[in-house]
Amino acid sequence: MQRAILWIILVLFGALTVAALLEHGYMGIIGPHFESLAGGQVFADLVIALLIILVWLWRDAKQRGRNPWPWTLITLVMGSFGPLLYLVTSKNRE
């Protein structure tokens, strides 16, 4: 059940991301975060949250004998897609 919910989130978030990229492009998504203090705060919050998740992901991957680098790189380039993909591909998670 939990994996199904993660897949639904991944698919819906992926569709939203594709739509945003098609309509605004990569800089259209990133750019507004550097135009105001409020946008910068949202961006900083996202970075902090993803760094906390990466610390957990790294430790969890090492504990489970998985290579944490692919998920780290995906997270650094594509944000939440890294942790979501890590979770849906993880064994023994139901």
MOPAC internal coordinates of N, CA, C and O (Angstrom, degrees):
PM7 1SCF
backbone

  N    0.0000 0     0.00 0     0.00 0    0    0    0
  C    1.4515 1     0.00 0     0.00 0    1    0    0
  C    1.5328 1   111.17 1     0.00 0    2    1    0
  O    1.2310 1   120.53 1   131.94 1    3    2    1
  N    1.3569 1   116.59 1   -48.06 1    3    2    1
  C    1.4562 1   120.49 1  -178.88 1    5    3    2
  C    1.5288 1   111.03 1   -61.22 1    6    5    3
  O    1.2310 1   120.19 1   139.32 1    7    6    5
  N    1.3270 1   117.24 1   -40.68 1    7    6    5
  C    1.4596 1   120.83 1   179.56 1    9    7    6
  C    1.5260 1   110.31 1   -65.19 1   10    9    7
  O    1.2310 1   119.87 1   142.79 1   11   10    9
  N    1.3195 1   117.84 1   -37.21 1   11   10    9
  C    1.4616 1   121.15 1   178.20 1   13   11   10
  C    1.5251 1   110.89 1   -62.93 1   14   13   11
  O    1.2310 1   120.67 1   138.27 1   15   14   13
  N    1.3268 1   116.32 1   -41.73 1   15   14   13
  C    1.4690 1   120.42 1   178.02 1   17   15   14
  C    1.5257 1   110.25 1   -63.38 1   18   17   15
  O    1.2310 1   120.41 1   137.44 1   19   18   17
  N    1.3320 1   116.82 1   -42.56 1   19   18   17
  C    1.4628 1   120.57 1   177.92 1   21   19   18
  C    1.5277 1   111.16 1   -61.42 1   22   21   19
  O    1.2310 1   120.08 1   138.55 1   23   22   21
  N    1.3233 1   117.44 1   -41.45 1   23   22   21
  C    1.4746 1   120.60 1   177.76 1   25   23   22
  C    1.5247 1   111.20 1   -62.63 1   26   25   23
  O    1.2310 1   120.83 1   137.53 1   27   26   25
  N    1.3366 1   116.03 1   -42.47 1   27   26   25
  C    1.4688 1   119.82 1   178.89 1   29   27   26
  C    1.5290 1   110.10 1   -61.49 1   30   29   27
  O    1.2310 1   120.55 1   134.93 1   31   30   29
  N    1.3387 1   116.56 1   -45.07 1   31   30   29
  C    1.4680 1   120.42 1   177.73 1   33   31   30
  C    1.5225 1   110.42 1   -60.87 1   34   33   31
  O    1.2310 1   120.23 1   135.00 1   35   34   33
  N    1.3213 1   117.16 1   -45.00 1   35   34   33
  C    1.4608 1   121.66 1  -178.83 1   37   35   34
  C    1.5283 1   111.14 1   -61.64 1   38   37   35
  O    1.2310 1   120.10 1   135.11 1   39   38   37
  N    1.3100 1   117.41 1   -44.89 1   39   38   37
  C    1.4684 1   121.20 1  -179.52 1   41   39   38
  C    1.5316 1   111.09 1   -66.39 1   42   41   39
  O    1.2310 1   120.33 1   133.01 1   43   42   41
  N    1.3264 1   116.98 1   -46.99 1   43   42   41
  C    1.4679 1   119.64 1  -179.86 1   45   43   42
  C    1.5281 1   111.73 1   -64.87 1   46   45   43
  O    1.2310 1   120.30 1   137.25 1   47   46   45
  N    1.3301 1   117.03 1   -42.75 1   47   46   45
  C    1.4659 1   120.48 1   178.20 1   49   47   46
  C    1.5264 1   110.31 1   -65.74 1   50   49   47
  O    1.2310 1   120.70 1   142.40 1   51   50   49
  N    1.3251 1   116.26 1   -37.60 1   51   50   49
  C    1.4688 1   119.91 1   176.49 1   53   51   50
  C    1.5204 1   111.48 1   -62.71 1   54   53   51
  O    1.2310 1   120.25 1   137.22 1   55   54   53
  N    1.3178 1   117.12 1   -42.78 1   55   54   53
  C    1.4655 1   121.10 1   178.68 1   57   55   54
  C    1.5275 1   110.84 1   -64.24 1   58   57   55
  O    1.2310 1   120.13 1   137.19 1   59   58   57
  N    1.3198 1   117.36 1   -42.81 1   59   58   57
  C    1.4610 1   121.38 1   176.94 1   61   59   58
  C    1.5276 1   110.75 1   -61.32 1   62   61   59
  O    1.2310 1   120.38 1   137.32 1   63   62   61
  N    1.3212 1   116.88 1   -42.68 1   63   62   61
  C    1.4620 1   121.62 1   179.87 1   65   63   62
  C    1.5178 1   111.21 1   -64.13 1   66   65   63
  O    1.2310 1   120.15 1   135.16 1   67   66   65
  N    1.3273 1   117.31 1   -44.84 1   67   66   65
  C    1.4688 1   120.71 1   178.38 1   69   67   66
  C    1.5247 1   110.26 1   -61.26 1   70   69   67
  O    1.2310 1   120.26 1   135.21 1   71   70   69
  N    1.3254 1   117.10 1   -44.79 1   71   70   69
  C    1.4676 1   120.54 1   179.45 1   73   71   70
  C    1.5277 1   110.88 1   -61.66 1   74   73   71
  O    1.2310 1   120.30 1   136.73 1   75   74   73
  N    1.3347 1   117.03 1   -43.27 1   75   74   73
  C    1.4705 1   120.62 1   179.44 1   77   75   74
  C    1.5223 1   110.76 1   -65.23 1   78   77   75
  O    1.2310 1   120.14 1   138.29 1   79   78   77
  N    1.3284 1   117.34 1   -41.71 1   79   78   77
  C    1.4647 1   120.68 1   178.86 1   81   79   78
  C    1.5264 1   111.41 1   -64.18 1   82   81   79
  O    1.2310 1   120.59 1   138.25 1   83   82   81
  N    1.3258 1   116.47 1   -41.75 1   83   82   81
  C    1.4631 1   119.94 1   179.40 1   85   83   82
  C    1.5229 1   112.10 1   -65.63 1   86   85   83
  O    1.2310 1   120.61 1   142.43 1   87   86   85
  N    1.3378 1   116.44 1   -37.57 1   87   86   85
  C    1.4601 1   119.78 1  -177.13 1   89   87   86
  C    1.5309 1   113.01 1   -82.32 1   90   89   87
  O    1.2310 1   120.24 1   143.59 1   91   90   89
  N    1.3431 1   117.14 1   -36.41 1   91   90   89
  C    1.4623 1   119.80 1  -171.57 1   93   91   90
  C    1.5202 1   114.53 1  -121.14 1   94   93   91
  O    1.2310 1   119.57 1   163.06 1   95   94   93
  N    1.3303 1   118.43 1   -16.94 1   95   94   93
  C    1.4546 1   121.27 1  -175.52 1   97   95   94
  C    1.5238 1   111.26 1    76.82 1   98   97   95
  O    1.2310 1   120.69 1    -9.38 1   99   98   97
  N    1.3197 1   116.29 1   170.62 1   99   98   97
  C    1.4603 1   121.09 1  -176.64 1  101   99   98
  C    1.5237 1   111.29 1   -62.15 1  102  101   99
  O    1.2310 1   120.05 1   134.16 1  103  102  101
  N    1.3105 1   117.51 1   -45.84 1  103  102  101
  C    1.4629 1   120.22 1  -178.90 1  105  103  102
  C    1.5308 1   111.61 1   -68.85 1  106  105  103
  O    1.2310 1   120.04 1   154.25 1  107  106  105
  N    1.3129 1   117.53 1   -25.75 1  107  106  105
  C    1.4515 1   120.65 1   175.41 1  109  107  106
  C    1.5129 1   112.39 1   -68.54 1  110  109  107
  O    1.2310 1   120.71 1   155.20 1  111  110  109
  N    1.3284 1   116.24 1   -24.80 1  111  110  109
  C    1.4605 1   120.86 1   177.09 1  113  111  110
  C    1.5280 1   110.09 1   -84.72 1  114  113  111
  O    1.2310 1   120.53 1   136.41 1  115  114  113
  N    1.3232 1   116.60 1   -43.59 1  115  114  113
  C    1.4643 1   121.43 1  -176.10 1  117  115  114
  C    1.5317 1   112.14 1   -81.07 1  118  117  115
  O    1.2310 1   120.22 1   138.92 1  119  118  117
  N    1.3198 1   117.18 1   -41.08 1  119  118  117
  C    1.4587 1   122.87 1  -172.67 1  121  119  118
  C    1.5132 1   116.42 1   -50.86 1  122  121  119
  O    1.2310 1   118.86 1   132.31 1  123  122  121
  N    1.3330 1   119.79 1   -47.69 1  123  122  121
  C    1.4654 1   119.96 1  -176.99 1  125  123  122
  C    1.5301 1   114.43 1   -58.34 1  126  125  123
  O    1.2310 1   120.36 1   157.40 1  127  126  125
  N    1.3187 1   116.92 1   -22.60 1  127  126  125
  C    1.4659 1   119.88 1  -179.70 1  129  127  126
  C    1.5239 1   112.37 1   -72.10 1  130  129  127
  O    1.2310 1   120.42 1   167.16 1  131  130  129
  N    1.3245 1   116.81 1   -12.84 1  131  130  129
  C    1.4628 1   120.71 1  -179.93 1  133  131  130
  C    1.5261 1   112.35 1  -109.61 1  134  133  131
  O    1.2310 1   120.56 1  -172.24 1  135  134  133
  N    1.3225 1   116.53 1     7.76 1  135  134  133
  C    1.4639 1   120.86 1  -177.60 1  137  135  134
  C    1.5238 1   113.39 1   -95.30 1  138  137  135
  O    1.2310 1   119.95 1   163.78 1  139  138  137
  N    1.3202 1   117.70 1   -16.22 1  139  138  137
  C    1.4648 1   120.32 1  -179.69 1  141  139  138
  C    1.5183 1   109.53 1  -151.17 1  142  141  139
  O    1.2310 1   121.37 1   -16.95 1  143  142  141
  N    1.3124 1   114.99 1   163.05 1  143  142  141
  C    1.4503 1   120.73 1   176.64 1  145  143  142
  C    1.5301 1   110.73 1   -63.33 1  146  145  143
  O    1.2310 1   120.53 1   142.58 1  147  146  145
  N    1.3306 1   116.58 1   -37.42 1  147  146  145
  C    1.4730 1   120.62 1   178.53 1  149  147  146
  C    1.5231 1   110.94 1   -63.81 1  150  149  147
  O    1.2310 1   120.44 1   136.47 1  151  150  149
  N    1.3280 1   116.76 1   -43.53 1  151  150  149
  C    1.4635 1   120.10 1   177.07 1  153  151  150
  C    1.5144 1   111.54 1   -64.00 1  154  153  151
  O    1.2310 1   120.63 1   141.19 1  155  154  153
  N    1.3314 1   116.41 1   -38.81 1  155  154  153
  C    1.4582 1   121.02 1   177.53 1  157  155  154
  C    1.5143 1   111.94 1   -64.46 1  158  157  155
  O    1.2310 1   120.65 1   143.83 1  159  158  157
  N    1.3243 1   116.35 1   -36.17 1  159  158  157
  C    1.4635 1   120.07 1   178.28 1  161  159  158
  C    1.5229 1   110.63 1   -65.43 1  162  161  159
  O    1.2310 1   120.17 1   137.44 1  163  162  161
  N    1.3265 1   117.28 1   -42.56 1  163  162  161
  C    1.4697 1   120.95 1   178.59 1  165  163  162
  C    1.5244 1   110.00 1   -63.29 1  166  165  163
  O    1.2310 1   120.43 1   137.32 1  167  166  165
  N    1.3277 1   116.79 1   -42.68 1  167  166  165
  C    1.4624 1   121.06 1   179.30 1  169  167  166
  C    1.5311 1   110.45 1   -63.87 1  170  169  167
  O    1.2310 1   120.22 1   135.64 1  171  170  169
  N    1.3410 1   117.18 1   -44.36 1  171  170  169
  C    1.4636 1   120.66 1   178.87 1  173  171  170
  C    1.5223 1   110.98 1   -62.21 1  174  173  171
  O    1.2310 1   120.29 1   140.52 1  175  174  173
  N    1.3276 1   117.05 1   -39.48 1  175  174  173
  C    1.4572 1   121.72 1   178.04 1  177  175  174
  C    1.5298 1   110.58 1   -61.92 1  178  177  175
  O    1.2310 1   120.41 1   136.68 1  179  178  177
  N    1.3166 1   116.82 1   -43.32 1  179  178  177
  C    1.4643 1   121.40 1   178.25 1  181  179  178
  C    1.5247 1   110.76 1   -62.69 1  182  181  179
  O    1.2310 1   120.42 1   135.59 1  183  182  181
  N    1.3115 1   116.81 1   -44.41 1  183  182  181
  C    1.4678 1   120.83 1   179.63 1  185  183  182
  C    1.5245 1   110.48 1   -62.12 1  186  185  183
  O    1.2310 1   120.09 1   134.03 1  187  186  185
  N    1.3247 1   117.43 1   -45.97 1  187  186  185
  C    1.4697 1   121.18 1   179.33 1  189  187  186
  C    1.5283 1   110.63 1   -60.84 1  190  189  187
  O    1.2310 1   120.31 1   132.89 1  191  190  189
  N    1.3294 1   117.02 1   -47.11 1  191  190  189
  C    1.4698 1   120.85 1  -179.58 1  193  191  190
  C    1.5257 1   111.06 1   -61.26 1  194  193  191
  O    1.2310 1   120.23 1   136.31 1  195  194  193
  N    1.3208 1   117.17 1   -43.69 1  195  194  193
  C    1.4658 1   119.73 1  -179.60 1  197  195  194
  C    1.5218 1   111.70 1   -68.19 1  198  197  195
  O    1.2310 1   119.63 1   145.54 1  199  198  197
  N    1.3249 1   118.32 1   -34.46 1  199  198  197
  C    1.4682 1   120.23 1   176.49 1  201  199  198
  C    1.5278 1   110.98 1   -65.56 1  202  201  199
  O    1.2310 1   120.48 1   138.69 1  203  202  201
  N    1.3205 1   116.68 1   -41.31 1  203  202  201
  C    1.4690 1   120.07 1   176.50 1  205  203  202
  C    1.5286 1   109.85 1   -61.79 1  206  205  203
  O    1.2310 1   120.23 1   135.83 1  207  206  205
  N    1.3203 1   117.17 1   -44.17 1  207  206  205
  C    1.4647 1   121.38 1   178.77 1  209  207  206
  C    1.5225 1   110.68 1   -63.90 1  210  209  207
  O    1.2310 1   120.15 1   141.00 1  211  210  209
  N    1.3418 1   117.32 1   -39.00 1  211  210  209
  C    1.4663 1   120.07 1   178.98 1  213  211  210
  C    1.5271 1   112.25 1   -64.03 1  214  213  211
  O    1.2310 1   120.17 1   142.74 1  215  214  213
  N    1.3299 1   117.29 1   -37.26 1  215  214  213
  C    1.4715 1   119.88 1   176.36 1  217  215  214
  C    1.5222 1   109.39 1   -61.52 1  218  217  215
  O    1.2310 1   120.53 1   132.86 1  219  218  217
  N    1.3447 1   116.60 1   -47.14 1  219  218  217
  C    1.4702 1   119.83 1   177.36 1  221  219  218
  C    1.5224 1   111.07 1   -61.31 1  222  221  219
  O    1.2310 1   120.64 1   132.82 1  223  222  221
  N    1.3320 1   116.38 1   -47.18 1  223  222  221
  C    1.4668 1   121.32 1  -177.48 1  225  223  222
  C    1.5231 1   110.27 1   -59.36 1  226  225  223
  O    1.2310 1   120.12 1   134.55 1  227  226  225
  N    1.3237 1   117.38 1   -45.45 1  227  226  225
  C    1.4638 1   121.96 1  -178.95 1  229  227  226
  C    1.5291 1   110.55 1   -58.81 1  230  229  227
  O    1.2310 1   120.87 1   131.35 1  231  230  229
  N    1.3311 1   115.95 1   -48.65 1  231  230  229
  C    1.4721 1   120.38 1  -179.62 1  233  231  230
  C    1.5260 1   111.45 1   -64.90 1  234  233  231
  O    1.2310 1   120.51 1   137.39 1  235  234  233
  N    1.3268 1   116.62 1   -42.61 1  235  234  233
  C    1.4587 1   120.62 1  -179.75 1  237  235  234
  C    1.5261 1   111.07 1   -64.57 1  238  237  235
  O    1.2310 1   120.69 1   137.03 1  239  238  237
  N    1.3204 1   116.29 1   -42.97 1  239  238  237
  C    1.4647 1   120.15 1   179.63 1  241  239  238
  C    1.5241 1   110.70 1   -62.37 1  242  241  239
  O    1.2310 1   119.99 1   134.21 1  243  242  241
  N    1.3193 1   117.62 1   -45.79 1  243  242  241
  C    1.4712 1   121.26 1   178.76 1  245  243  242
  C    1.5258 1   110.94 1   -60.51 1  246  245  243
  O    1.2310 1   120.68 1   136.83 1  247  246  245
  N    1.3230 1   116.30 1   -43.17 1  247  246  245
  C    1.4626 1   121.13 1  -179.77 1  249  247  246
  C    1.5259 1   111.43 1   -63.15 1  250  249  247
  O    1.2310 1   120.28 1   145.26 1  251  250  249
  N    1.3310 1   117.08 1   -34.74 1  251  250  249
  C    1.4637 1   121.63 1  -178.16 1  253  251  250
  C    1.5274 1   112.88 1   -91.67 1  254  253  251
  O    1.2310 1   120.25 1  -178.03 1  255  254  253
  N    1.3219 1   117.12 1     1.97 1  255  254  253
  C    1.4613 1   120.22 1   179.20 1  257  255  254
  C    1.5196 1   113.63 1    75.93 1  258  257  255
  O    1.2310 1   120.62 1  -154.64 1  259  258  257
  N    1.3201 1   116.42 1    25.36 1  259  258  257
  C    1.4654 1   121.42 1   178.86 1  261  259  258
  C    1.5198 1   109.33 1  -103.72 1  262  261  259
  O    1.2310 1   120.82 1   -28.66 1  263  262  261
  N    1.3039 1   116.04 1   151.34 1  263  262  261
  C    1.4527 1   121.98 1   177.00 1  265  263  262
  C    1.5318 1   108.33 1   -78.50 1  266  265  263
  O    1.2310 1   119.48 1   -62.53 1  267  266  265
  N    1.3443 1   118.60 1   117.47 1  267  266  265
  C    1.4635 1   119.94 1  -177.39 1  269  267  266
  C    1.5312 1   114.08 1   -78.31 1  270  269  267
  O    1.2310 1   119.70 1   163.98 1  271  270  269
  N    1.3337 1   118.18 1   -16.02 1  271  270  269
  C    1.4569 1   120.54 1  -174.01 1  273  271  270
  C    1.5222 1   115.11 1   -60.44 1  274  273  271
  O    1.2310 1   118.60 1   134.67 1  275  274  273
  N    1.3433 1   120.28 1   -45.33 1  275  274  273
  C    1.4761 1   118.00 1  -179.62 1  277  275  274
  C    1.5218 1   112.37 1   -58.42 1  278  277  275
  O    1.2310 1   120.45 1   138.52 1  279  278  277
  N    1.3230 1   116.74 1   -41.48 1  279  278  277
  C    1.4672 1   121.48 1  -177.12 1  281  279  278
  C    1.5227 1   110.39 1   -71.35 1  282  281  279
  O    1.2310 1   120.74 1   145.07 1  283  282  281
  N    1.3238 1   116.19 1   -34.93 1  283  282  281
  C    1.4613 1   120.67 1   176.64 1  285  283  282
  C    1.5231 1   110.51 1   -65.25 1  286  285  283
  O    1.2310 1   120.59 1   133.15 1  287  286  285
  N    1.3181 1   116.48 1   -46.85 1  287  286  285
  C    1.4625 1   120.32 1  -179.56 1  289  287  286
  C    1.5267 1   111.65 1   -64.40 1  290  289  287
  O    1.2310 1   120.64 1   137.59 1  291  290  289
  N    1.3338 1   116.38 1   -42.41 1  291  290  289
  C    1.4738 1   119.62 1   177.79 1  293  291  290
  C    1.5300 1   109.72 1   -61.10 1  294  293  291
  O    1.2310 1   120.23 1   138.94 1  295  294  293
  N    1.3291 1   117.17 1   -41.06 1  295  294  293
  C    1.4635 1   120.85 1   179.82 1  297  295  294
  C    1.5254 1   110.91 1   -64.68 1  298  297  295
  O    1.2310 1   120.17 1   136.55 1  299  298  297
  N    1.3286 1   117.28 1   -43.45 1  299  298  297
  C    1.4602 1   120.52 1  -179.36 1  301  299  298
  C    1.5260 1   112.30 1   -64.99 1  302  301  299
  O    1.2310 1   120.33 1   148.87 1  303  302  301
  N    1.3368 1   116.98 1   -31.13 1  303  302  301
  C    1.4687 1   120.81 1  -178.27 1  305  303  302
  C    1.5237 1   112.05 1   -92.86 1  306  305  303
  O    1.2310 1   120.43 1   142.23 1  307  306  305
  N    1.3390 1   116.79 1   -37.77 1  307  306  305
  C    1.4582 1   120.58 1  -170.73 1  309  307  306
  C    1.5300 1   114.56 1  -121.73 1  310  309  307
  O    1.2310 1   120.13 1  -169.15 1  311  310  309
  N    1.3294 1   117.35 1    10.85 1  311  310  309
  C    1.4545 1   120.28 1   176.34 1  313  311  310
  C    1.5152 1   114.34 1    66.94 1  314  313  311
  O    1.2310 1   120.46 1    49.41 1  315  314  313
  N    1.2996 1   116.72 1  -130.59 1  315  314  313
  C    1.4654 1   123.31 1  -173.29 1  317  315  314
  C    1.5211 1   114.46 1   -62.36 1  318  317  315
  O    1.2310 1   119.99 1   165.30 1  319  318  317
  N    1.3142 1   117.63 1   -14.70 1  319  318  317
  C    1.4677 1   119.05 1   178.40 1  321  319  318
  C    1.5334 1   111.18 1   -61.55 1  322  321  319
  O    1.2310 1   119.97 1   145.33 1  323  322  321
  N    1.3256 1   117.66 1   -34.67 1  323  322  321
  C    1.4687 1   120.50 1   180.00 1  325  323  322
  C    1.5133 1   112.74 1   -59.87 1  326  325  323
  O    1.2310 1   119.68 1   121.53 1  327  326  325
  N    1.3427 1   118.21 1   -58.47 1  327  326  325
  C    1.4648 1   118.75 1   178.76 1  329  327  326
  C    1.5251 1   113.67 1   -62.00 1  330  329  327
  O    1.2310 1   120.26 1   142.31 1  331  330  329
  N    1.3224 1   117.10 1   -37.69 1  331  330  329
  C    1.4714 1   118.72 1   178.70 1  333  331  330
  C    1.5270 1   110.93 1   -62.78 1  334  333  331
  O    1.2310 1   120.29 1   134.24 1  335  334  333
  N    1.3222 1   117.05 1   -45.76 1  335  334  333
  C    1.4667 1   120.08 1   178.56 1  337  335  334
  C    1.5276 1   111.48 1   -65.08 1  338  337  335
  O    1.2310 1   120.61 1   141.83 1  339  338  337
  N    1.3198 1   116.44 1   -38.17 1  339  338  337
  C    1.4675 1   120.11 1   176.53 1  341  339  338
  C    1.5285 1   110.32 1   -57.63 1  342  341  339
  O    1.2310 1   120.69 1   132.96 1  343  342  341
  N    1.3305 1   116.29 1   -47.04 1  343  342  341
  C    1.4579 1   120.40 1  -177.13 1  345  343  342
  C    1.5283 1   112.34 1   -68.23 1  346  345  343
  O    1.2310 1   119.66 1   138.80 1  347  346  345
  N    1.3256 1   118.25 1   -41.20 1  347  346  345
  C    1.4721 1   118.32 1  -178.02 1  349  347  346
  C    1.5286 1   112.23 1   -73.52 1  350  349  347
  O    1.2310 1   119.60 1   160.24 1  351  350  349
  N    1.3247 1   118.36 1   -19.76 1  351  350  349
  C    1.4578 1   120.48 1   179.14 1  353  351  350
  C    1.5306 1   112.36 1   -99.04 1  354  353  351
  O    1.2310 1   120.14 1   179.58 1  355  354  353
  N    1.3116 1   117.34 1    -0.42 1  355  354  353
  C    1.4454 1   121.55 1  -178.28 1  357  355  354
  C    1.5268 1   110.79 1   -78.07 1  358  357  355
  O    1.2310 1   120.99 1   -43.15 1  359  358  357
  N    1.3163 1   115.72 1   136.85 1  359  358  357
  C    1.4726 1   120.29 1   176.61 1  361  359  358
  C    1.5211 1   109.18 1   -82.85 1  362  361  359
  O    1.2310 1   121.19 1   -21.82 1  363  362  361
  N    1.3116 1   115.33 1   158.18 1  363  362  361
  C    1.4753 1   122.25 1   177.54 1  365  363  362
  C    1.5099 1   113.12 1    63.15 1  366  365  363
  O    1.2310 1   120.09 1  -147.16 1  367  366  365
  N    1.3187 1   117.43 1    32.84 1  367  366  365
  C    1.4717 1   121.37 1   174.61 1  369  367  366
  C    1.5198 1   106.92 1  -124.01 1  370  369  367
  O    1.2310 1   120.56 1   -69.96 1  371  370  369
  N    1.2712 1   116.53 1   110.04 1  371  370  369
  C    1.4694 1   119.93 1   176.72 1  373  371  370
  C    1.4681 1   111.74 1  -138.32 1  374  373  371
  O    1.2310 1   120.10 1   180.00 1  375  374  373

